[in-house]
Amino acid sequence: MTGDRSPAAKGPGEGRLAFLSLGFRPFFLLAAVWAAVAVALWIAVYEGRLTLPGPADPLAWHAHELLFGYLWAVLAGFLLTALPSWTKRPPVSGTPLAVLAGLWVLGRGAMLLPGLALPQAGLVALLFPVAFAAVVLREIIGGGSRRNLPVGLAIVVLVLAQIGFLAENVLLGYAPYTPRLAIAVMVMLVSLIGGRVTPNFTANWLRSSERDSEPAPFGTLDRLVVFAGAVALVLWILQPGAPPWLERTAGVALAVAGIGHLVRQARWSPFAVRRAPLLAVLHLGYFFVPLGFVLGASAVFRPGWIDGATALHAWTVGAFGLMPIAIMVRATRGHSGLPLTAPPATVVVFGAILAATLLRLGAGAGLIDPALGLRLAGLCWSLGFLGFLGLYGRICIVKSAPH
């Protein structure tokens, strides 16, 4: 009835551990665990019910662990699974994959537990991204996949952002620019990768469903929109402490980029897949990219309506929550022999992440009580990722029989 096969039902070859066969298996599990745990810890700290024993300031820890913990795990799971098809090279698996996963876990412990000063903990946390960037570049360059070189370069910039985040916090006591750089890199990756897979998956589904509509192919408009987004993000990074003229310029650029991304997405037939939840959630996740740009512009010209900190959560919760959970479910089902559908329980998981996004934005905009809104947003976020673990955790560990 749901389209899922019960994990208890064994088929040929099932029951054999496959945890280290492809990157999505360990890293999507780690991403889901840490997304749930890190936000639950942050809400407890924010409400004064918990003090973290690690070396970082609580706000710095929150930003670091979501940007350079959860999102690194999502990227690793996605890229280590996609690179073999992009480069025609064997997947990173077995011991090398275990080492990468171990380095990621080591970084989380260094930033959370006592015993190390911030510089030393930050260096431990850098072991994974440096190793992962080296692997990604090796695979892309070794496979002659020039088309995907921008993805490799984005990973390098994200590593530099993490280094800068550590340096800013050690030297200044806070980080005004590098969290924005990391967010900007992730927005660009969603624009590039999400802008590739969303229309492609949509086109495949529409053809198989014999629908008349067809997403527009990648073309000049897409290039212009991605470029406009990149310019707007550079100006957005420079906003803290900027003179009024630069802030206004950034606001205009953000508005232009937001409108451009909306026009771009409208060409992908988003409403044609409204009854296909596994595709609809991709479109919904991408929608928070233009919304983040528009809200960022609103924070410049209408600061009394919404502030910049709230606006950026359209990206960090909406786009970086819905797009990853959609890819995590799709990759797990596709690589485990399950139909590419979203059963009702999976739709509930998607709904929880969407609810977390709306609650977080509503709390920041004053539409609901801020304290209650943040608590409920954190609860929905954590429950959503725990739901993924409950539905797909065993599938990631034990190979499912092909259908």
C-alpha positions, 0 to 999 in steps of 0.5 A: 500500500505504501510502495515500501517493502518491509525491512523485515522481508528478506530477499536474495542478497538481503541481510548482507551489510552494505554500510560502506558500499556507497557514500550515501549509506554512512553519511546520510545516516550521520547527517540525519542523526546530527541534524536531529541532535544538534538542533535539539541541543541548540534549543536546550542551550538557547532556552537556558536548560543546557550548557555545552562543555565544548570550546566554542561559544554556543552561537558559534557552535550552532552555526559551525555544526549545522554548516560544517557538520550536518551539511558536510555530511549531506554533501559527502553522502550525495557527492560520493554517491554521484561521482561514480556516475559523473566520472565513470570511476569506481565509488569510494567505499570500504576502508577509505569511506570508513576513514572519512566517516570517522574523521567527520565523527571526530570533528563533531566530538572535538567541537562538543566535548571538553578537553581542547581549546578552540584552535585545537578543536577547530583543527581536528574538525578540519581533518574531514573537510580537507580529506573530503575535498582532496577525494572530490578533486581527485575523482573529478580531475582523475575522471576528466569530468570538467563539467563538474569542476565548479562543484569541486571548486565550491567544495574548496571554497567551503573548506576555506570558509571553515578555516576562516570561521575558526580564524574569525572566532579565535581572533575576533571572538565572533565570525561576521563574514565566513558563515555567510560565505559558507551559506553562499557556497551552499546556495550556489551548490543548490542552484547548480546541482538542484538546478540540474537534478530537479528539472531532469527528474521532473522531465523523466517523470512527466515522460513516464506519466505521458504528460504534455508539459516539459521543463525548459532545458538549461540555457542562457536564462539559467546561466544569467540567473546563476550569475546574478545569484552569485553577484548578489551573494558576494554583496550579501557576504559583505553586508555586515558593517557595510556603508549604506550605498553598498547595503542598498546595492546588495538589496537590489541585487538580492531582489533581482536574483530572487525574481530571476530564480523564481522565473527559472523555477517556473520553467520547470513545470513545478505544478505538474508534479504536485501529486508526486511528493518525491518530486514536489519536495525538490521543487518546494526546497528549491523555492526557498532559494529565491525566497531567501533572496527576496527576504534578504532584500526585504531585510534591507529595505523593510527591516521592520518587517523582517531582519537579516537573521530571519531571512537567511533561515529561508536558506538554512532551514528551508533550502538546506533542509528540504532539498537534502531530505528529498535527495536523501530519500530519493538516493536511499530508495533508488540505490536500495531497489525501492520504488521512487515514490514517497509513501505516506510516512515519508510525506510526513517526514517532508511535512515536518521539515517544511513545518520547521521552516515555516515556524522558524520564519514565522517566529523571526517575523513576529507572526507567532510567539518567538520562543514558542516558534523556535521550540516548535521549529526545532521539534519539527526539524528533529522529528523530521530527521528522526523520522528519516532514520526510522524509515530508512536507517536500516535500509542504509545499513543492510542492502535491499534486494533489487526489484 
